[in-house]
């Protein structure tokens, strides 16, 4: 799978979830919180698009 993400964003996310204390190098809690946050944003955008489609303004 190819991840289409620019290097600056990739580095920012990697730095955000990095953990020296973890054997795998990332903080699992931060990682999951970030994933859930982004899923919430996607859900809100999808709901807005669905409302727009139903109202015929899209």
MODELLER restraints for C-alpha pairs under 7 A, 6 or more apart:
rsr = mdl.restraints
at = mdl.atoms
rsr.add(forms.Gaussian(group=physical.xy_distance, feature=features.Distance(at['CA:17:A'], at['CA:26:A']), mean=5.36, stdev=0.5))
rsr.add(forms.Gaussian(group=physical.xy_distance, feature=features.Distance(at['CA:17:A'], at['CA:27:A']), mean=5.42, stdev=0.5))
rsr.add(forms.Gaussian(group=physical.xy_distance, feature=features.Distance(at['CA:17:A'], at['CA:30:A']), mean=5.82, stdev=0.5))
rsr.add(forms.Gaussian(group=physical.xy_distance, feature=features.Distance(at['CA:17:A'], at['CA:31:A']), mean=5.74, stdev=0.5))
rsr.add(forms.Gaussian(group=physical.xy_distance, feature=features.Distance(at['CA:18:A'], at['CA:25:A']), mean=5.76, stdev=0.5))
rsr.add(forms.Gaussian(group=physical.xy_distance, feature=features.Distance(at['CA:18:A'], at['CA:26:A']), mean=4.31, stdev=0.5))
rsr.add(forms.Gaussian(group=physical.xy_distance, feature=features.Distance(at['CA:18:A'], at['CA:27:A']), mean=5.92, stdev=0.5))
rsr.add(forms.Gaussian(group=physical.xy_distance, feature=features.Distance(at['CA:19:A'], at['CA:25:A']), mean=5.15, stdev=0.5))
rsr.add(forms.Gaussian(group=physical.xy_distance, feature=features.Distance(at['CA:19:A'], at['CA:26:A']), mean=4.67, stdev=0.5))
rsr.add(forms.Gaussian(group=physical.xy_distance, feature=features.Distance(at['CA:19:A'], at['CA:27:A']), mean=5.19, stdev=0.5))
rsr.add(forms.Gaussian(group=physical.xy_distance, feature=features.Distance(at['CA:52:A'], at['CA:58:A']), mean=5.42, stdev=0.5))
